[in-house]
Amino acid sequence: KGSNGVSEPAVLKDSPSLESRSHLTTLVVAGHIIGVLCLEWLLAALTILLLVGAVNPRSVNSTSQA
């Protein structure tokens, strides 16, 4: 009868620690994945900016002033 959703709140009340741990683990894993993806995107953006700056120093000067 757990699929009816009537006993679900009872299970949550019985084991709040397990539920909180599962949420924390999912948040931590998601945070790590998002952090890695963000770092990769930041590194790619920095490399592209460095390459563009090396090729076109004028654009770097205009962006630095703005």
Biopython code that builds the backbone (N, CA, C, O; Angstrom):
import numpy as np
from Bio.PDB.StructureBuilder import StructureBuilder

atoms = [
    (1, "LYS", "N", (0.838, -1.205, 0.000)),
    (1, "LYS", "CA", (0.000, 0.000, 0.000)),
    (1, "LYS", "C", (0.880, 1.266, 0.000)),
    (1, "LYS", "O", (0.366, 2.377, 0.126)),
    (2, "GLY", "N", (2.193, 1.095, -0.140)),
    (2, "GLY", "CA", (3.074, 2.259, -0.132)),
    (2, "GLY", "C", (2.914, 3.087, -1.395)),
    (2, "GLY", "O", (3.221, 4.279, -1.394)),
    (3, "SER", "N", (2.434, 2.471, -2.480)),
    (3, "SER", "CA", (2.283, 3.198, -3.735)),
    (3, "SER", "C", (1.117, 4.183, -3.661)),
    (3, "SER", "O", (1.051, 5.119, -4.457)),
    (4, "ASN", "N", (0.194, 3.982, -2.710)),
    (4, "ASN", "CA", (-0.955, 4.884, -2.579)),
    (4, "ASN", "C", (-0.512, 6.255, -2.075)),
    (4, "ASN", "O", (-1.216, 7.244, -2.278)),
    (5, "GLY", "N", (0.654, 6.324, -1.416)),
    (5, "GLY", "CA", (1.145, 7.599, -0.913)),
    (5, "GLY", "C", (0.621, 7.900, 0.470)),
    (5, "GLY", "O", (0.889, 8.980, 0.997)),
    (6, "VAL", "N", (-0.130, 6.971, 1.094)),
    (6, "VAL", "CA", (-0.670, 7.222, 2.434)),
    (6, "VAL", "C", (0.387, 6.928, 3.489)),
    (6, "VAL", "O", (0.464, 7.615, 4.507)),
    (7, "SER", "N", (1.202, 5.905, 3.243)),
    (7, "SER", "CA", (2.211, 5.518, 4.228)),
    (7, "SER", "C", (3.532, 6.251, 3.988)),
    (7, "SER", "O", (4.468, 6.107, 4.775)),
    (8, "GLU", "N", (3.618, 7.032, 2.911)),
    (8, "GLU", "CA", (4.874, 7.727, 2.623)),
    (8, "GLU", "C", (5.228, 8.749, 3.698)),
    (8, "GLU", "O", (6.370, 8.758, 4.157)),
    (9, "PRO", "N", (4.298, 9.618, 4.124)),
    (9, "PRO", "CA", (4.633, 10.580, 5.187)),
    (9, "PRO", "C", (5.012, 9.874, 6.474)),
    (9, "PRO", "O", (5.850, 10.372, 7.226)),
    (10, "ALA", "N", (4.404, 8.714, 6.745)),
    (10, "ALA", "CA", (4.744, 7.969, 7.958)),
    (10, "ALA", "C", (6.193, 7.500, 7.867)),
    (10, "ALA", "O", (6.926, 7.547, 8.855)),
    (11, "VAL", "N", (6.606, 7.047, 6.680)),
    (11, "VAL", "CA", (7.990, 6.588, 6.514)),
    (11, "VAL", "C", (8.940, 7.766, 6.680)),
    (11, "VAL", "O", (10.010, 7.630, 7.274)),
    (12, "LEU", "N", (8.546, 8.926, 6.153)),
    (12, "LEU", "CA", (9.394, 10.104, 6.284)),
    (12, "LEU", "C", (9.536, 10.482, 7.751)),
    (12, "LEU", "O", (10.624, 10.846, 8.196)),
    (13, "LYS", "N", (8.445, 10.398, 8.503)),
    (13, "LYS", "CA", (8.504, 10.743, 9.920)),
    (13, "LYS", "C", (9.320, 9.711, 10.696)),
    (13, "LYS", "O", (10.014, 10.049, 11.655)),
    (14, "ASP", "N", (9.227, 8.435, 10.267)),
    (14, "ASP", "CA", (9.955, 7.383, 10.987)),
    (14, "ASP", "C", (11.464, 7.512, 10.765)),
    (14, "ASP", "O", (12.244, 7.280, 11.689)),
    (15, "SER", "N", (11.881, 7.877, 9.555)),
    (15, "SER", "CA", (13.321, 7.939, 9.267)),
    (15, "SER", "C", (13.681, 9.276, 8.608)),
    (15, "SER", "O", (13.962, 9.317, 7.410)),
    (16, "PRO", "N", (13.674, 10.360, 9.376)),
    (16, "PRO", "CA", (14.042, 11.664, 8.807)),
    (16, "PRO", "C", (15.536, 11.738, 8.497)),
    (16, "PRO", "O", (15.952, 12.456, 7.588)),
    (17, "SER", "N", (16.343, 10.990, 9.260)),
    (17, "SER", "CA", (17.788, 11.038, 9.042)),
    (17, "SER", "C", (18.141, 10.449, 7.680)),
    (17, "SER", "O", (18.964, 11.010, 6.955)),
    (18, "LEU", "N", (17.523, 9.323, 7.328)),
    (18, "LEU", "CA", (17.813, 8.698, 6.038)),
    (18, "LEU", "C", (17.379, 9.622, 4.904)),
    (18, "LEU", "O", (18.088, 9.764, 3.907)),
    (19, "GLU", "N", (16.215, 10.248, 5.057)),
    (19, "GLU", "CA", (15.720, 11.140, 4.004)),
    (19, "GLU", "C", (16.651, 12.342, 3.850)),
    (19, "GLU", "O", (16.996, 12.722, 2.731)),
    (20, "SER", "N", (17.055, 12.938, 4.971)),
    (20, "SER", "CA", (17.947, 14.096, 4.901)),
    (20, "SER", "C", (19.286, 13.696, 4.299)),
    (20, "SER", "O", (19.870, 14.450, 3.521)),
    (21, "ARG", "N", (19.774, 12.511, 4.656)),
    (21, "ARG", "CA", (21.058, 12.069, 4.104)),
    (21, "ARG", "C", (20.948, 11.878, 2.598)),
    (21, "ARG", "O", (21.853, 12.259, 1.856)),
    (22, "SER", "N", (19.848, 11.291, 2.145)),
    (22, "SER", "CA", (19.683, 11.068, 0.707)),
    (22, "SER", "C", (19.641, 12.411, -0.022)),
    (22, "SER", "O", (20.246, 12.566, -1.082)),
    (23, "HIS", "N", (18.920, 13.383, 0.553)),
    (23, "HIS", "CA", (18.847, 14.705, -0.078)),
    (23, "HIS", "C", (20.225, 15.357, -0.084)),
    (23, "HIS", "O", (20.622, 15.968, -1.076)),
    (24, "LEU", "N", (20.952, 15.227, 1.021)),
    (24, "LEU", "CA", (22.287, 15.831, 1.095)),
    (24, "LEU", "C", (23.213, 15.191, 0.070)),
    (24, "LEU", "O", (23.967, 15.886, -0.612)),
    (25, "THR", "N", (23.157, 13.867, -0.038)),
    (25, "THR", "CA", (24.036, 13.186, -0.998)),
    (25, "THR", "C", (23.704, 13.622, -2.420)),
    (25, "THR", "O", (24.606, 13.866, -3.221)),
    (26, "THR", "N", (22.415, 13.721, -2.739)),
    (26, "THR", "CA", (22.031, 14.140, -4.092)),
    (26, "THR", "C", (22.496, 15.575, -4.348)),
    (26, "THR", "O", (22.981, 15.891, -5.434)),
    (27, "LEU", "N", (22.344, 16.441, -3.338)),
    (27, "LEU", "CA", (22.771, 17.833, -3.493)),
    (27, "LEU", "C", (24.282, 17.906, -3.673)),
    (27, "LEU", "O", (24.781, 18.665, -4.504)),
    (28, "VAL", "N", (25.009, 17.110, -2.887)),
    (28, "VAL", "CA", (26.473, 17.126, -2.985)),
    (28, "VAL", "C", (26.923, 16.633, -4.355)),
    (28, "VAL", "O", (27.801, 17.225, -4.984)),
    (29, "VAL", "N", (26.305, 15.535, -4.812)),
    (29, "VAL", "CA", (26.675, 14.990, -6.127)),
    (29, "VAL", "C", (26.346, 16.002, -7.219)),
    (29, "VAL", "O", (27.152, 16.239, -8.119)),
    (30, "ALA", "N", (25.162, 16.594, -7.135)),
    (30, "ALA", "CA", (24.771, 17.590, -8.143)),
    (30, "ALA", "C", (25.721, 18.784, -8.090)),
    (30, "ALA", "O", (26.120, 19.318, -9.124)),
    (31, "GLY", "N", (26.077, 19.194, -6.875)),
    (31, "GLY", "CA", (26.999, 20.323, -6.726)),
    (31, "GLY", "C", (28.351, 20.018, -7.347)),
    (31, "GLY", "O", (28.941, 20.865, -8.017)),
    (32, "HIS", "N", (28.847, 18.786, -7.118)),
    (32, "HIS", "CA", (30.141, 18.417, -7.688)),
    (32, "HIS", "C", (30.069, 18.411, -9.210)),
    (32, "HIS", "O", (30.967, 18.920, -9.880)),
    (33, "ILE", "N", (28.998, 17.833, -9.755)),
    (33, "ILE", "CA", (28.860, 17.763, -11.217)),
    (33, "ILE", "C", (28.768, 19.174, -11.801)),
    (33, "ILE", "O", (29.438, 19.498, -12.782)),
    (34, "ILE", "N", (27.921, 20.012, -11.177)),
    (34, "ILE", "CA", (27.765, 21.389, -11.671)),
    (34, "ILE", "C", (29.087, 22.146, -11.538)),
    (34, "ILE", "O", (29.468, 22.906, -12.428)),
    (35, "GLY", "N", (29.784, 21.929, -10.413)),
    (35, "GLY", "CA", (31.065, 22.608, -10.204)),
    (35, "GLY", "C", (32.082, 22.210, -11.260)),
    (35, "GLY", "O", (32.795, 23.057, -11.797)),
    (36, "VAL", "N", (32.145, 20.905, -11.558)),
    (36, "VAL", "CA", (33.096, 20.435, -12.574)),
    (36, "VAL", "C", (32.742, 21.020, -13.934)),
    (36, "VAL", "O", (33.620, 21.479, -14.665)),
    (37, "LEU", "N", (31.448, 21.004, -14.274)),
    (37, "LEU", "CA", (31.029, 21.544, -15.567)),
    (37, "LEU", "C", (31.338, 23.036, -15.628)),
    (37, "LEU", "O", (31.813, 23.530, -16.651)),
    (38, "CYS", "N", (31.070, 23.758, -14.537)),
    (38, "CYS", "CA", (31.339, 25.201, -14.511)),
    (38, "CYS", "C", (32.833, 25.451, -14.662)),
    (38, "CYS", "O", (33.247, 26.358, -15.384)),
    (39, "LEU", "N", (33.651, 24.635, -13.972)),
    (39, "LEU", "CA", (35.103, 24.814, -14.072)),
    (39, "LEU", "C", (35.561, 24.575, -15.502)),
    (39, "LEU", "O", (36.393, 25.318, -16.025)),
    (40, "GLU", "N", (35.018, 23.536, -16.138)),
    (40, "GLU", "CA", (35.405, 23.254, -17.522)),
    (40, "GLU", "C", (35.012, 24.410, -18.433)),
    (40, "GLU", "O", (35.789, 24.831, -19.290)),
    (41, "TRP", "N", (33.778, 24.925, -18.237)),
    (41, "TRP", "CA", (33.320, 26.045, -19.067)),
    (41, "TRP", "C", (34.168, 27.285, -18.806)),
    (41, "TRP", "O", (34.507, 28.011, -19.741)),
    (42, "LEU", "N", (34.520, 27.537, -17.526)),
    (42, "LEU", "CA", (35.340, 28.705, -17.188)),
    (42, "LEU", "C", (36.724, 28.575, -17.819)),
    (42, "LEU", "O", (37.251, 29.536, -18.378)),
    (43, "LEU", "N", (37.310, 27.377, -17.727)),
    (43, "LEU", "CA", (38.635, 27.172, -18.326)),
    (43, "LEU", "C", (38.563, 27.369, -19.835)),
    (43, "LEU", "O", (39.441, 27.998, -20.425)),
    (44, "ALA", "N", (37.515, 26.832, -20.460)),
    (44, "ALA", "CA", (37.370, 26.988, -21.908)),
    (44, "ALA", "C", (37.208, 28.464, -22.264)),
    (44, "ALA", "O", (37.809, 28.944, -23.224)),
    (45, "ALA", "N", (36.398, 29.176, -21.490)),
    (45, "ALA", "CA", (36.181, 30.602, -21.759)),
    (45, "ALA", "C", (37.481, 31.378, -21.581)),
    (45, "ALA", "O", (37.793, 32.267, -22.373)),
    (46, "LEU", "N", (38.240, 31.038, -20.535)),
    (46, "LEU", "CA", (39.507, 31.741, -20.297)),
    (46, "LEU", "C", (40.486, 31.477, -21.435)),
    (46, "LEU", "O", (41.154, 32.398, -21.904)),
    (47, "THR", "N", (40.574, 30.232, -21.881)),
    (47, "THR", "CA", (41.490, 29.909, -22.981)),
    (47, "THR", "C", (41.072, 30.642, -24.250)),
    (47, "THR", "O", (41.917, 31.164, -24.978)),
    (48, "ILE", "N", (39.766, 30.680, -24.516)),
    (48, "ILE", "CA", (39.275, 31.376, -25.716)),
    (48, "ILE", "C", (39.585, 32.867, -25.612)),
    (48, "ILE", "O", (40.027, 33.484, -26.582)),
    (49, "LEU", "N", (39.351, 33.445, -24.426)),
    (49, "LEU", "CA", (39.636, 34.870, -24.242)),
    (49, "LEU", "C", (41.126, 35.140, -24.424)),
    (49, "LEU", "O", (41.510, 36.142, -25.029)),
    (50, "LEU", "N", (41.962, 34.247, -23.901)),
    (50, "LEU", "CA", (43.410, 34.431, -24.046)),
    (50, "LEU", "C", (43.806, 34.343, -25.514)),
    (50, "LEU", "O", (44.620, 35.136, -25.989)),
    (51, "LEU", "N", (43.229, 33.375, -26.238)),
    (51, "LEU", "CA", (43.557, 33.229, -27.658)),
    (51, "LEU", "C", (43.089, 34.458, -28.433)),
    (51, "LEU", "O", (43.826, 34.995, -29.259)),
    (52, "VAL", "N", (41.863, 34.900, -28.163)),
    (52, "VAL", "CA", (41.331, 36.080, -28.861)),
    (52, "VAL", "C", (42.163, 37.308, -28.507)),
    (52, "VAL", "O", (42.437, 38.147, -29.365)),
    (53, "GLY", "N", (42.564, 37.411, -27.235)),
    (53, "GLY", "CA", (43.378, 38.549, -26.812)),
    (53, "GLY", "C", (44.741, 38.530, -27.488)),
    (53, "GLY", "O", (45.270, 39.579, -27.857)),
    (54, "ALA", "N", (45.311, 37.335, -27.652)),
    (54, "ALA", "CA", (46.622, 37.231, -28.290)),
    (54, "ALA", "C", (46.518, 37.594, -29.769)),
    (54, "ALA", "O", (47.446, 38.164, -30.342)),
    (55, "VAL", "N", (45.373, 37.259, -30.386)),
    (55, "VAL", "CA", (45.194, 37.557, -31.808)),
    (55, "VAL", "C", (44.753, 39.010, -31.992)),
    (55, "VAL", "O", (45.274, 39.716, -32.856)),
    (56, "ASN", "N", (43.782, 39.457, -31.170)),
    (56, "ASN", "CA", (43.266, 40.824, -31.291)),
    (56, "ASN", "C", (43.436, 41.567, -29.962)),
    (56, "ASN", "O", (42.541, 41.520, -29.117)),
    (57, "PRO", "N", (44.565, 42.248, -29.763)),
    (57, "PRO", "CA", (44.782, 42.974, -28.501)),
    (57, "PRO", "C", (43.832, 44.153, -28.350)),
    (57, "PRO", "O", (43.579, 44.599, -27.231)),
    (58, "ARG", "N", (43.302, 44.666, -29.460)),
    (58, "ARG", "CA", (42.393, 45.814, -29.369)),
    (58, "ARG", "C", (41.128, 45.434, -28.608)),
    (58, "ARG", "O", (40.651, 46.203, -27.773)),
    (59, "SER", "N", (40.578, 44.246, -28.891)),
    (59, "SER", "CA", (39.349, 43.818, -28.221)),
    (59, "SER", "C", (39.601, 43.683, -26.724)),
    (59, "SER", "O", (38.731, 44.018, -25.919)),
    (60, "VAL", "N", (40.780, 43.197, -26.340)),
    (60, "VAL", "CA", (41.084, 43.031, -24.920)),
    (60, "VAL", "C", (41.158, 44.397, -24.252)),
    (60, "VAL", "O", (40.677, 44.569, -23.132)),
    (61, "ASN", "N", (41.763, 45.374, -24.937)),
    (61, "ASN", "CA", (41.870, 46.708, -24.354)),
    (61, "ASN", "C", (40.489, 47.327, -24.178)),
    (61, "ASN", "O", (40.211, 47.936, -23.145)),
    (62, "SER", "N", (39.619, 47.177, -25.180)),
    (62, "SER", "CA", (38.282, 47.767, -25.091)),
    (62, "SER", "C", (37.494, 47.103, -23.969)),
    (62, "SER", "O", (36.786, 47.780, -23.223)),
    (63, "THR", "N", (37.611, 45.780, -23.842)),
    (63, "THR", "CA", (36.854, 45.086, -22.799)),
    (63, "THR", "C", (37.405, 45.444, -21.433)),
    (63, "THR", "O", (36.641, 45.568, -20.476)),
    (64, "SER", "N", (38.723, 45.613, -21.322)),
    (64, "SER", "CA", (39.311, 45.927, -20.021)),
    (64, "SER", "C", (38.881, 47.328, -19.592)),
    (64, "SER", "O", (38.641, 47.565, -18.408)),
    (65, "GLN", "N", (38.781, 48.262, -20.550)),
    (65, "GLN", "CA", (38.359, 49.617, -20.204)),
    (65, "GLN", "C", (36.894, 49.635, -19.800)),
    (65, "GLN", "O", (36.514, 50.346, -18.869)),
    (66, "ALA", "N", (36.059, 48.851, -20.500)),
    (66, "ALA", "CA", (34.631, 48.820, -20.188)),
    (66, "ALA", "C", (34.455, 48.035, -18.910)),
    (66, "ALA", "O", (33.330, 47.868, -18.438)),
]
sb = StructureBuilder()
sb.init_structure("model")
sb.init_model(0)
sb.init_chain("A")
sb.init_seg("    ")
for serial, (resi, resn, name, xyz) in enumerate(atoms, 1):
    if name == "N":
        sb.init_residue(resn, " ", resi, " ")
    sb.init_atom(name, np.array(xyz, "f"), 0.0, 1.0, " ", f" {name:<3s}", serial, name[0])
structure = sb.get_structure()
